Amino acid sequence: MKHGLSYILGLIALGVLGLAVSPAGADTIAAGPYYATPSWDQTLPASTRFIVLSNFSNAAVLDRETGLVWEKQPSAAVQTIWTAAGHYCITRAVGGRIGWRAPTVIEISCLFEGINNVFGQLVTVSLPAGHPFVIDPSVTSVWTATQALVLPGDSWSFNLQIGPDPRNQSTFLRNWCVRSASPGVDAL
């Protein structure tokens, strides 16, 4: 009996010690749980969709709809050609973290809301009202990791006002890096 009680107390002590040394979770500036399972068919208001991550020095934003973590601010000064966009993100440290990449055209498109005209063609796009991103006015387009297969030598960029836009790969554009549990299908 005494041996069994010692064994149980030992297990309890190990459990308490394990809780004391393991992190409780990511620290954020928002209260409450935020690791919702991403579901591409849900629509969340910006106030609960986007969480600024303090464990990334407030330099990254979790999109709870997609599960992607974005730089809070796309590059304003750096301009690269398409082939250098992937290298820029891979070598980037944001909030003290590496593991960034260029987003796919689909991933960045899901970050924005679009307004269609009567013919179903995209006229204008915008980030949802109340988003936490800091966008320098000089940033109008950013590279994606997606090649435009129909147009040889072109890749998809994302124009922050009109959406996906094929561009010649030698065009100089800004970068907006993303992190995810696994890289996008056509990630650079």
PyMOL commands that set and color helices and strands:
alter all, ss='L'
color gray80, all
select helices_A, chain A and resi 2-21+46-49+54-56+82-90+105-111
alter helices_A, ss='H'
color red, helices_A
select strands_A, chain A and resi 50-53+60-63+68-71+113-116+122-126+141-147+154-159+163-168+178-179
alter strands_A, ss='S'
color yellow, strands_A
deselect
rebuild
show_as cartoon
